[in-house]
Structure formats: C-alpha cells, structure tokens
Amino acid sequence: MSRIRQHVRGSRRLATAGLAATTATLLAAALAPTAHADARPTRATAIENAASALLTHATSLGLTPAQDTSVRDVIVDKDGTQHVRYDRTYHQLPVLGGDFVVHLAPGGGYRSADRATRSLISLPTVTPKLSAPKAADLAVNALRAANLGEPLRQVKAKPELVVDALHGAPRLAWRTNAVGQDSLGNPVARTVLTDARTGAQIDAWDSIETAAGDGKSLYSGTVPLETTLSGSSYQLKDPTRGNTYTGDAQNKTDLCFFGICFSRAPAVLFTDADNHWGTGVNSDRATAAVDAQYGTNETWDYYKNVHGRNGIAGDGKGSYNRVHYGSNYNNAFWDDSCFCMTYGDGDGTTFGPLVALDVAGHEMSHGVTSKTAALTYSGESGGLNEATSDILGTMVEWYASNPSDQGDYLIGEKIVKSGFGKPALRFMDKPSKDGNSADYWSSSVGNLDVHYSSGVANHFAYLLAEGSGPKTINGVNYDSPTSNGQSVTGIGRDKVGKIWYRALTVYMTSSTNYAGARTATLNAAKDLYGAGSAEYNAVAAAWSAVNVN
C-alpha cells in the first residue's frame, strides 16, 4: 500500500475587466427603473400579516389566553401568497400537535389554516404526578428494550414536560430523550413519551436522523452501517461520522503530473433501495463499498473513542472512499489533496480487492500523520510514516473485534491471493519474513524503500505489545526475535497504541528518525505512565531489542 504525496492545490485566478463606464452610462443606470424588482412581501411583512390574522381568528385556531405562539418557518410564494408556520405552548409548555400553518393572500388577507390537531388545549393542572427522574428511568428502560441483546454504554436521559395533543385528548406528558452508544460506539437514541400522571408509555420513536442499515462485506462478514435517507433511497454516507461516504470510481483513474491533477476518477455515491448493501461477493459493486465504509467507520471510532480525536484531521469532518479504481489495480492509497482513500480491485491472482479492514485503518492513518507530525516520506522518517499506518491500522483491526477478521499482527492478510506467494504483505513479529523488510536498525535502513524500512518500528511495536519468543494469538503463530538476545515482556497493544499516538501527535516532527522515535515514545510513555514506570522501561527495552539505542 502506497501513499500519494500531497499534490499542489490548483490556484484560483480572479478575472478582472478594466472597463471604464462613462458618466452617461452610470447616470442612465441610476435613473433607470428596476425591471425585475421582487415585489413579493418580505418575511417580516408575512409575519406581521399573520399576527393580525391570529388576533382575528383566534377562536377558530383554538388560541386562548393560556397559550402562546412562536414562528417556526415562513414561505412566500412567487405570487405573494404567504404561509406562516407556528408552534404553540400552553402555560409555557410545548404542545405536541399544537403546530399550525396560517395561509394568507398576496395582499395579506387571511385565507385558511392547517392545524396538527383541532383538539381544545385545556388541562386541569400542569403539575406532574410522575417525577422527572422516574420518567428518565422509564425512558432508559425503553431504549434498552429497543436494543435487546446489545450492551449499551454512556446512557443518559433528559426529560421535558410537555402537553401531548398528538394522541387523543390533550394530557400532560414527559418527553424524554434517551441516548447512548452501542458496542461498536455507534449512537443510539430514542424519544419516549410518558403520561405524567400515570407513568404509562404513550409513544416512543428512534430520534437519530440517520438510517441503521447493514452490509455484506467481502472480508468482515455482515456489518452495521449508518446511512442517509434521501427521498426514497439510502445513500452510503454517514452523518454520524462527519458525512464520510463511499463512491464508485467506475474503474477510472486520476490524471496527475508532477503533483498536479488535471482530472480525477469520480466517486459516484452508492445508493440502495432497502438499506441492505452488498451480497458478499465482488460481482456486486456495492460489496467492496461495504468494506470501505465499514473500515472508515471503525477507524473513525478507534481514533475518537481511544484517542479522543474527532475525525482524521481532528475537525469532525469526514473523508471519503473511492472503490473500483482503475483496472485490476493492485494498490490502495491515501491522498492528502483530496482527503480521500482509494482502493483498487486487485488483479485476482496476486491481490483481491484491497478494501480489508487493516488496509482502511492503514490508509486513514496516513491522513492522521499528514495532519500531525507530517513525517517526510523518505529515509528513516518515511519508514516511520509507513510504520505508523501499519501500527495504528493494526490497532484499528484489534479495536473492531470482528469475528470474521480477528485482530492479528499481519498486514493485508485478507487481500493476498495465492499468486502473491506469502500469507500477508508484512509481518510485525519478524518483518524479514516478507523477504525485504528490516528486523533491526542499521545505518543503511534509511536507504530501503519506506515499506521495508518500516519493519524496524513494526517489530518494536510487536515486541512492546506482546513480547519476544514464540506464542499463538487468535490462531496465528508468532516467534519474535531480538537483536541483543534479550527477552522482552509486552505491555499490551492498548498501551502501545496510546504511546505511539501521543508520540506521533505531540513529539514527532517531519524529520524524526529512529533515534528520534525512541526519544518521542519514551517521552510519551513518561507522560502517560511516569518516568521509570514498567511501561517506560519496556519502551526502552523494545527499542534496544531492534538495535535502536
């Protein structure tokens, strides 16, 4: 997997016309009448007209001295007809079903009104018998019941006293918004309407403005997807993760020279009629899109939930994916200039579609690097750049805990075919197993291709997480040696991910080499766990084990 270097962004040129207008022309323009002036009433005029209508037609609109109104929206048609939409309160409590629209003629005269309910809004009291905490508890129970079998976390509920005129005779009610996260970190939310006198549930509905779908992927089984409903179809765009989306490159390629792109392959947004995406086979073009979108989701969640980073750039904005790039393209890459990931379909002999979970985590981590340390993509810093994507991409795979693609320390094991001749692209426990990567640092490491000089840091990360020597993890056999013959005891991958991320985002710079990486990770370990801590000492030992002293 390669990384496209940042392209030079095209500049915008402002066209200016140095045309001098004569005094006569200016005078004629000033004196000429406005031919296309919009004579329609303004929003303010429409609201003023509607206010007069409310006074005149209060009885027919069901308005009483106990009620108040507020303007929600105003539409003025081309012919001047006005439509003013109102919300209603009763003794300052929102009235569900109390909204109405007043329709006015172009001249402002009252025409008619549409009301959500025609019930008379009147209650004997606005003091509830059911307490707010009890209403919150009931709503939380309703949220859990709607997600049976799913352990929810960070569950909270906020009750609000309202008048319910939507479900028969008006009554006092608690409208409670209950929110939480499922086991994948996806948001879940439910609005529960409870009778404030009896505690009976009146109604409940999902309150996230997204659609929960699923997809059959190539590599990760059936996975959950958050999508966007647009009209009668669904878009493979996730509003809960910065509107990250996946599009079809339609087997086209970018046209770029010397870092300047004259045209780009498209990213035609995938849509679906029933919100069940893909079939699990590559003949369905949406299947690879499922893998790419799922990989994006898991990477987003890893950085947010583990490191507190809101999106790749830390600004809450999503990137996008392009799948089916080129013809039999055996690669995947991150491009800073489009802030996007691109995936080839592979040639079917050496590689399959390159949309595996650890590949997605790898590519998006290039984006994190570009927004933080911006490690130069050559020499030892280039090896650290690639290693950062391997290390954090591996952490994404472990974080996802997907039974169809269990965590391991192999890079790209899902995408290789028999023609590749090896079971993975790279091996973190002993990088030299790929035939090219370096297990240990030497003065010549910086002369290697960055995908091979990355082996030193990959080996360090494995040793720090799992320790040296033979072991079997999730059915995969590992046997990690050390350059100095000393055994290393691992501290666990979670700590490794936190140490590496802090080193990357706080201490590393564009020119950091392996010696600098040792210092950066020791500083990170000191910040997180203390100087002289077991973690700090393990970082030092793991670097020494790969000959970085």
C-alpha positions as CSV (number, residue, x, y, z in Angstrom):
1,M,0.0,0.0,0.0
2,S,1.4,3.3,-1.0
3,R,0.7,6.8,-0.1
4,I,0.3,9.6,-2.7
5,R,2.3,12.6,-1.7
6,Q,0.3,15.8,-1.3
7,H,-0.5,17.4,-4.6
8,V,-0.1,21.1,-5.2
9,R,-3.6,22.5,-5.0
10,G,-4.8,24.4,-8.1
11,S,-4.9,28.1,-7.7
12,R,-7.9,30.2,-8.4
13,R,-7.4,33.2,-10.7
14,L,-9.7,36.2,-10.5
15,A,-10.6,37.6,-13.9
16,T,-10.8,41.4,-13.8
17,A,-12.1,43.7,-16.6
18,G,-10.6,47.1,-16.7
19,L,-13.6,48.6,-18.4
20,A,-14.4,52.2,-17.7
21,A,-18.0,53.2,-17.5
22,T,-18.8,56.6,-18.9
23,T,-20.7,59.2,-16.9
24,A,-23.6,59.0,-19.2
25,T,-23.9,55.2,-18.8
26,L,-23.7,55.5,-15.0
27,L,-26.4,58.2,-15.0
28,A,-28.6,56.1,-17.2
29,A,-28.3,53.1,-14.9
30,A,-29.0,55.2,-11.9
31,L,-32.2,56.7,-13.4
32,A,-33.5,53.5,-15.0
33,P,-36.3,51.7,-13.1
34,T,-35.5,48.3,-11.6
35,A,-37.0,46.0,-14.2
36,H,-37.1,42.8,-12.1
37,A,-37.6,44.1,-8.6
38,D,-39.2,41.4,-6.4
39,A,-42.5,42.9,-5.2
40,R,-43.3,39.9,-3.0
41,P,-44.0,40.5,0.7
42,T,-40.9,40.1,2.9
43,R,-40.6,37.6,5.7
44,A,-41.2,40.4,8.2
45,T,-44.3,41.5,6.3
46,A,-45.7,38.0,6.2
47,I,-45.2,37.6,10.0
48,E,-46.9,40.9,10.6
49,N,-49.8,39.9,8.4
50,A,-50.1,36.5,10.1
51,A,-50.0,38.2,13.6
52,S,-53.1,40.2,12.6
53,A,-54.8,37.1,11.4
54,L,-54.1,35.3,14.7
55,L,-55.9,38.1,16.5
56,T,-58.9,38.0,14.2
57,H,-59.2,34.2,14.0
58,A,-58.0,33.2,17.5
59,T,-61.2,31.2,18.2
60,S,-61.1,29.1,15.0
61,L,-57.4,28.5,15.7
62,G,-58.1,27.3,19.2
63,L,-56.0,30.1,20.8
64,T,-56.7,31.1,24.4
65,P,-55.0,33.5,26.9
66,A,-53.2,30.4,28.4
67,Q,-51.5,29.8,25.1
68,D,-48.6,31.5,23.2
69,T,-47.2,31.0,19.7
70,S,-43.8,31.3,18.0
71,V,-43.0,31.4,14.3
72,R,-41.1,28.3,13.1
73,D,-41.0,29.0,9.4
74,V,-42.1,31.4,6.6
75,I,-42.6,30.7,2.9
76,V,-43.7,33.4,0.4
77,D,-44.7,32.1,-3.0
78,K,-43.8,33.8,-6.2
79,D,-47.3,35.3,-6.5
80,G,-47.0,36.7,-3.0
81,T,-49.1,34.1,-1.1
82,Q,-47.8,33.7,2.4
83,H,-47.5,30.7,4.7
84,V,-46.5,31.2,8.3
85,R,-45.9,28.2,10.4
86,Y,-46.3,28.3,14.2
87,D,-45.5,26.3,17.3
88,R,-47.8,26.6,20.3
89,T,-47.2,26.5,24.0
90,Y,-49.7,26.1,26.9
91,H,-48.7,27.7,30.2
92,Q,-45.2,27.9,28.6
93,L,-45.1,24.1,28.0
94,P,-44.5,22.9,24.3
95,V,-47.7,21.4,22.8
96,L,-47.0,18.3,20.7
97,G,-49.6,18.6,17.9
98,G,-50.2,22.2,18.6
99,D,-48.5,23.5,15.5
100,F,-50.4,25.1,12.7
101,V,-49.9,27.0,9.4
102,V,-51.7,30.2,8.5
103,H,-52.2,30.8,4.8
104,L,-52.5,34.4,3.6
105,A,-53.4,36.0,0.3
106,P,-50.8,38.1,-1.6
107,G,-52.4,41.2,0.0
108,G,-52.1,39.7,3.5
109,G,-55.6,38.7,4.0
110,Y,-56.4,35.5,5.9
111,R,-57.3,32.5,3.7
112,S,-57.2,29.4,5.8
113,A,-55.1,27.4,8.3
114,D,-53.9,23.9,8.7
115,R,-53.7,22.6,12.2
116,A,-51.9,19.4,13.5
117,T,-54.8,18.9,15.9
118,R,-58.2,20.5,16.3
119,S,-58.5,19.5,20.0
120,L,-59.1,22.2,22.5
121,I,-55.9,22.6,24.6
122,S,-57.0,22.8,28.2
123,L,-55.7,20.9,31.3
124,P,-56.8,20.9,34.9
125,T,-53.1,21.2,36.0
126,V,-49.6,21.4,34.7
127,T,-48.1,19.8,37.8
128,P,-47.0,16.2,37.1
129,K,-47.5,13.3,39.5
130,L,-44.7,11.3,37.9
131,S,-41.3,12.8,38.8
132,A,-38.7,13.7,36.2
133,P,-36.1,11.1,37.5
134,K,-38.7,8.4,37.2
135,A,-39.6,9.5,33.7
136,A,-35.8,9.3,32.8
137,D,-35.6,5.8,34.2
138,L,-38.6,4.6,32.2
139,A,-37.0,6.1,29.0
140,V,-33.7,4.4,29.6
141,N,-35.5,1.1,30.0
142,A,-37.3,1.8,26.7
143,L,-34.0,2.5,25.0
144,R,-32.5,-0.7,26.3
145,A,-35.6,-2.7,25.3
146,A,-35.4,-1.3,21.8
147,N,-31.8,-2.6,21.6
148,L,-32.2,-6.0,23.2
149,G,-29.0,-8.1,23.3
150,E,-26.9,-5.0,22.7
151,P,-24.9,-3.8,25.7
152,L,-25.3,0.0,25.8
153,R,-22.8,2.4,27.4
154,Q,-22.8,6.1,28.3
155,V,-26.6,6.1,28.5
156,K,-28.2,9.4,29.5
157,A,-31.8,10.7,29.6
158,K,-33.2,14.2,29.7
159,P,-37.0,14.6,30.4
160,E,-39.0,17.7,29.4
161,L,-42.6,18.4,30.5
162,V,-44.9,18.9,27.5
163,V,-48.6,18.8,26.6
164,D,-49.4,15.9,24.3
165,A,-52.1,16.7,21.8
166,L,-51.0,14.1,19.3
167,H,-52.5,11.0,20.9
168,G,-56.2,11.8,21.6
169,A,-57.3,14.2,24.3
170,P,-54.6,16.6,25.4
171,R,-52.7,15.5,28.5
172,L,-49.6,16.3,30.5
173,A,-46.6,14.2,29.5
174,W,-42.9,13.8,29.8
175,R,-41.0,13.8,26.5
176,T,-37.6,12.2,27.3
177,N,-34.7,11.9,25.0
178,A,-32.6,8.8,25.9
179,V,-29.2,8.5,24.2
180,G,-26.3,6.1,24.4
181,Q,-23.7,4.1,22.4
182,D,-23.8,0.5,21.2
183,S,-20.9,-1.9,21.5
184,L,-19.4,-0.5,18.2
185,G,-19.6,3.0,19.5
186,N,-22.5,3.9,17.2
187,P,-25.0,6.3,18.7
188,V,-28.5,5.1,19.7
189,A,-31.3,7.3,20.7
190,R,-35.0,7.1,21.5
191,T,-37.6,9.7,22.4
192,V,-40.1,8.3,24.9
193,L,-43.4,10.0,25.6
194,T,-44.8,9.1,29.1
195,D,-48.1,10.1,30.7
196,A,-47.1,12.5,33.5
197,R,-50.0,11.3,35.7
198,T,-50.0,7.5,35.3
199,G,-46.4,6.7,34.1
200,A,-47.8,4.8,31.1
201,Q,-45.8,5.0,27.9
202,I,-47.8,6.9,25.3
203,D,-45.3,6.5,22.4
204,A,-41.7,6.1,21.6
205,W,-39.6,6.5,18.5
206,D,-36.0,6.5,17.3
207,S,-34.6,10.0,17.3
208,I,-31.4,9.8,15.3
209,E,-31.8,11.4,11.9
210,T,-29.9,8.5,10.3
211,A,-30.8,5.1,9.0
212,A,-29.3,2.0,10.5
213,G,-28.5,-0.4,7.7
214,D,-26.2,-3.3,7.2
215,G,-24.0,-4.6,4.5
216,K,-22.5,-7.9,3.4
217,S,-18.8,-7.3,3.0
218,L,-16.0,-9.3,1.3
219,Y,-13.8,-9.7,4.4
220,S,-15.7,-8.7,7.5
221,G,-19.0,-10.5,7.3
222,T,-22.3,-8.7,7.7
223,V,-21.5,-5.3,9.3
224,P,-23.7,-2.4,10.6
225,L,-23.8,0.8,8.6
226,E,-25.1,4.3,9.3
227,T,-26.5,5.7,6.1
228,T,-28.5,8.7,5.0
229,L,-32.1,8.5,3.8
230,S,-32.6,10.8,0.7
231,G,-36.1,10.7,-0.7
232,S,-37.0,7.0,-1.3
233,S,-33.4,5.7,-1.4
234,Y,-30.5,5.4,1.0
235,Q,-27.0,6.9,0.5
236,L,-23.8,5.3,1.7
237,K,-23.0,8.4,3.7
238,D,-22.6,8.5,7.4
239,P,-23.8,11.8,9.1
240,T,-22.7,10.4,12.5
241,R,-19.1,10.4,11.3
242,G,-18.6,13.7,9.6
243,N,-20.6,12.6,6.5
244,T,-17.9,10.2,5.4
245,Y,-19.1,8.5,2.3
246,T,-18.1,5.9,-0.3
247,G,-18.3,6.3,-4.1
248,D,-17.7,4.2,-7.2
249,A,-14.6,5.3,-9.2
250,Q,-16.1,3.4,-12.1
251,N,-12.7,1.9,-13.0
252,K,-11.4,5.3,-14.0
253,T,-8.1,6.8,-12.8
254,D,-6.7,10.2,-11.9
255,L,-4.7,12.2,-14.4
256,C,-1.9,13.8,-12.5
257,F,1.5,15.1,-13.5
258,F,4.2,16.4,-11.1
259,G,1.8,16.6,-8.3
260,I,-0.9,18.5,-10.2
261,C,-4.1,16.6,-11.0
262,F,-5.9,17.7,-14.2
263,S,-8.8,15.2,-13.7
264,R,-9.8,12.7,-11.1
265,A,-11.6,9.5,-11.1
266,P,-15.1,10.0,-9.8
267,A,-16.6,9.0,-6.5
268,V,-20.2,8.3,-7.5
269,L,-22.1,8.0,-4.3
270,F,-23.5,4.5,-3.7
271,T,-27.3,4.3,-3.2
272,D,-29.6,1.5,-2.2
273,A,-33.4,0.9,-2.1
274,D,-33.7,-1.2,1.1
275,N,-30.6,-0.2,3.2
276,H,-29.1,-3.7,2.9
277,W,-25.9,-3.3,1.0
278,G,-23.8,-5.8,-1.0
279,T,-24.0,-9.5,-1.4
280,G,-20.6,-10.6,0.0
281,V,-19.2,-11.2,-3.5
282,N,-17.3,-8.8,-5.7
283,S,-19.6,-9.1,-8.7
284,D,-21.9,-6.8,-6.7
285,R,-20.1,-3.4,-6.9
286,A,-21.6,-2.4,-3.6
287,T,-19.9,-5.2,-1.7
288,A,-16.4,-3.6,-1.8
289,A,-18.1,-0.3,-0.9
290,V,-19.4,-2.0,2.3
291,D,-15.8,-3.0,3.3
292,A,-14.5,0.5,2.6
293,Q,-17.3,2.3,4.5
294,Y,-17.0,-0.2,7.4
295,G,-13.2,0.3,7.6
296,T,-13.8,4.1,7.6
297,N,-16.3,3.7,10.5
298,E,-14.1,1.6,12.6
299,T,-11.0,3.8,12.0
300,W,-13.1,6.9,12.9
301,D,-14.4,5.2,16.1
302,Y,-10.9,4.0,17.1
303,Y,-9.4,7.4,16.9
304,K,-12.4,9.1,18.6
305,N,-13.0,6.6,21.4
306,V,-9.4,5.6,22.2
307,H,-7.6,8.8,21.5
308,G,-10.3,11.5,21.6
309,R,-9.6,12.6,18.0
310,N,-12.7,13.7,16.2
311,G,-12.1,12.7,12.7
312,I,-8.9,12.2,10.7
313,A,-8.0,15.9,10.8
314,G,-9.4,16.4,14.3
315,D,-12.1,18.8,13.0
316,G,-15.1,16.5,12.9
317,K,-15.1,16.4,9.1
318,G,-15.2,13.1,7.2
319,S,-13.1,11.9,4.4
320,Y,-14.4,9.7,1.5
321,N,-13.6,6.5,-0.2
322,R,-13.3,5.6,-3.9
323,V,-13.6,1.9,-4.7
324,H,-13.2,0.1,-8.1
325,Y,-10.3,2.4,-9.1
326,G,-8.6,1.6,-12.4
327,S,-8.5,-1.8,-14.0
328,N,-7.0,-4.7,-11.9
329,Y,-5.2,-2.1,-9.8
330,N,-3.1,-3.8,-7.1
331,N,-2.9,-1.0,-4.6
332,A,-4.7,1.3,-2.2
333,F,-3.6,4.8,-1.3
334,W,-4.3,7.9,0.8
335,D,-4.2,11.2,-1.0
336,D,-3.9,14.4,1.1
337,S,-5.0,16.7,-1.6
338,C,-8.5,15.1,-1.9
339,F,-8.5,13.9,1.7
340,C,-9.7,10.5,0.5
341,M,-8.9,6.8,0.3
342,T,-8.7,5.0,-3.0
343,Y,-8.9,1.2,-3.4
344,G,-8.1,-1.0,-6.4
345,D,-9.9,-4.3,-7.2
346,G,-6.6,-6.2,-7.5
347,D,-5.8,-8.5,-10.4
348,G,-7.5,-11.5,-8.8
349,T,-4.2,-13.5,-8.9
350,T,-1.9,-11.6,-6.7
351,F,-4.4,-9.5,-4.8
352,G,-8.1,-9.3,-4.3
353,P,-9.9,-6.0,-3.8
354,L,-7.8,-4.0,-1.3
355,V,-10.6,-3.0,1.0
356,A,-9.7,-5.0,4.0
357,L,-10.1,-3.5,7.5
358,D,-6.4,-3.1,8.3
359,V,-5.8,-1.6,4.9
360,A,-8.5,1.0,5.6
361,G,-7.0,1.7,9.0
362,H,-3.6,2.0,7.4
363,E,-4.6,4.4,4.7
364,M,-6.6,6.7,7.0
365,S,-3.7,6.8,9.5
366,H,-1.6,8.3,6.7
367,G,-4.2,11.1,6.9
368,V,-3.6,11.4,10.7
369,T,0.1,11.6,10.1
370,S,-0.2,14.3,7.5
371,K,-2.3,16.4,9.9
372,T,0.1,15.9,12.8
373,A,3.8,15.0,12.6
374,A,3.8,15.0,8.7
375,L,6.7,12.6,8.6
376,T,8.6,13.1,5.4
377,Y,8.0,10.2,3.1
378,S,11.6,9.2,2.6
379,G,14.6,7.9,4.6
380,E,14.0,6.8,8.1
381,S,11.1,9.3,8.6
382,G,9.4,7.6,5.6
383,G,9.8,4.2,7.3
384,L,8.3,5.7,10.4
385,N,5.4,7.1,8.4
386,E,4.6,3.7,6.9
387,A,5.1,2.0,10.3
388,T,2.7,4.5,11.9
389,S,0.0,3.3,9.5
390,D,0.8,-0.3,10.0
391,I,0.8,0.0,13.8
392,L,-2.3,2.1,14.1
393,G,-4.1,0.3,11.3
394,T,-3.4,-2.9,13.3
395,M,-4.8,-1.3,16.4
396,V,-8.0,-0.5,14.4
397,E,-8.3,-4.1,13.5
398,W,-8.0,-5.2,17.1
399,Y,-10.4,-2.4,18.2
400,A,-13.1,-3.6,15.8
401,S,-13.0,-7.1,17.3
402,N,-14.7,-8.5,14.2
403,P,-15.0,-12.3,14.4
404,S,-14.7,-12.5,10.6
405,D,-11.4,-10.6,10.6
406,Q,-9.9,-11.1,14.1
407,G,-7.0,-8.9,15.3
408,D,-3.5,-10.0,14.3
409,Y,-0.1,-8.6,13.6
410,L,-0.2,-9.4,9.9
411,I,-0.6,-6.6,7.4
412,G,-3.0,-7.2,4.5
413,E,-3.6,-10.9,5.1
414,K,-7.1,-10.7,3.8
415,I,-6.2,-9.2,0.4
416,V,-3.4,-11.5,-0.7
417,K,-4.0,-14.3,-3.2
418,S,-2.0,-17.5,-4.0
419,G,-0.1,-15.7,-6.7
420,F,1.5,-13.4,-4.1
421,G,3.3,-16.3,-2.5
422,K,3.1,-15.2,1.1
423,P,0.2,-15.2,3.6
424,A,0.4,-11.4,4.2
425,L,2.1,-8.2,2.9
426,R,4.1,-7.7,6.1
427,F,4.7,-9.4,9.4
428,M,5.2,-7.3,12.5
429,D,6.7,-10.1,14.7
430,K,9.5,-10.7,12.3
431,P,9.4,-8.3,9.4
432,S,12.1,-10.0,7.4
433,K,9.6,-12.9,6.7
434,D,8.4,-10.8,3.7
435,G,11.9,-11.2,2.2
436,N,12.7,-7.5,2.2
437,S,11.9,-5.7,5.4
438,A,14.4,-5.0,8.2
439,D,14.1,-6.6,11.6
440,Y,16.6,-4.3,13.2
441,W,18.0,-0.8,12.7
442,S,21.3,-0.3,10.9
443,S,22.9,2.8,9.3
444,S,21.7,1.6,5.9
445,V,18.0,1.2,6.9
446,G,17.1,4.7,5.6
447,N,18.2,3.6,2.1
448,L,15.4,1.0,1.9
449,D,12.0,1.5,0.4
450,V,9.8,3.0,3.1
451,H,7.6,-0.1,3.2
452,Y,10.7,-2.1,4.2
453,S,12.5,0.3,6.5
454,S,9.1,0.4,8.4
455,G,10.0,-3.1,9.6
456,V,12.1,-1.7,12.5
457,A,9.2,0.2,14.0
458,N,6.7,-2.5,13.3
459,H,9.0,-5.0,15.1
460,F,9.4,-2.6,18.0
461,A,5.6,-2.3,18.3
462,Y,5.0,-6.0,18.3
463,L,7.7,-6.6,20.9
464,L,6.3,-3.9,23.1
465,A,2.8,-5.2,22.8
466,E,3.3,-9.0,23.0
467,G,6.9,-9.6,24.0
468,S,9.6,-11.8,22.4
469,G,9.6,-15.5,21.7
470,P,7.1,-18.0,20.3
471,K,3.3,-17.6,21.0
472,T,0.0,-18.2,19.4
473,I,-2.6,-15.4,19.4
474,N,-6.1,-15.8,17.8
475,G,-4.8,-18.9,16.0
476,V,-1.8,-17.2,14.4
477,N,1.7,-18.4,15.3
478,Y,4.4,-15.8,16.1
479,D,8.0,-16.0,17.0
480,S,9.7,-12.7,17.5
481,P,13.5,-12.5,18.0
482,T,15.6,-9.7,19.4
483,S,18.9,-8.2,18.1
484,N,20.6,-8.3,21.5
485,G,19.3,-11.7,22.6
486,Q,17.4,-10.3,25.5
487,S,13.8,-11.3,26.1
488,V,11.2,-8.6,26.1
489,T,8.0,-8.6,28.1
490,G,5.0,-7.0,26.4
491,I,2.7,-4.3,28.0
492,G,-0.3,-5.0,25.8
493,R,-1.4,-3.5,22.5
494,D,-3.7,-0.8,24.0
495,K,-0.8,0.9,25.8
496,V,1.3,0.6,22.6
497,G,-1.4,2.4,20.6
498,K,-1.6,5.2,23.2
499,I,2.1,5.6,23.4
500,W,2.6,5.7,19.6
501,Y,-0.3,8.1,19.1
502,R,1.0,10.5,21.7
503,A,4.5,10.3,20.3
504,L,3.2,11.0,16.8
505,T,0.9,13.9,17.7
506,V,3.0,15.5,20.4
507,Y,6.7,14.8,19.9
508,M,7.5,13.6,16.3
509,T,8.2,16.1,13.6
510,S,8.6,15.8,9.8
511,S,12.3,14.8,10.1
512,T,12.1,12.3,13.0
513,N,14.4,9.3,12.5
514,Y,14.6,6.1,14.5
515,A,16.7,7.7,17.3
516,G,14.1,10.5,17.5
517,A,11.3,7.9,17.6
518,R,12.9,6.3,20.6
519,T,13.0,9.6,22.4
520,A,9.5,10.5,21.3
521,T,8.0,7.3,22.5
522,L,9.9,7.4,25.8
523,N,8.6,10.9,26.4
524,A,5.1,9.7,25.6
525,A,5.4,6.8,28.0
526,K,6.7,9.1,30.7
527,D,3.7,11.4,30.1
528,L,1.2,8.6,30.2
529,Y,2.7,6.2,32.8
530,G,5.5,8.1,34.6
531,A,9.3,8.1,34.3
532,G,10.8,4.8,35.4
533,S,7.4,3.0,35.1
534,A,7.2,-0.5,33.8
535,E,5.8,0.9,30.6
536,Y,8.7,3.4,30.2
537,N,11.3,0.7,30.8
538,A,9.5,-1.6,28.4
539,V,9.7,1.0,25.6
540,A,13.4,1.4,26.2
541,A,13.9,-2.4,26.2
542,A,11.9,-2.9,23.0
543,W,13.8,-0.3,21.1
544,S,17.1,-1.9,22.3
545,A,15.8,-5.2,21.0
546,V,15.6,-3.8,17.5
547,N,19.0,-2.1,17.8
548,V,17.8,1.5,18.4
549,N,19.8,2.7,21.4
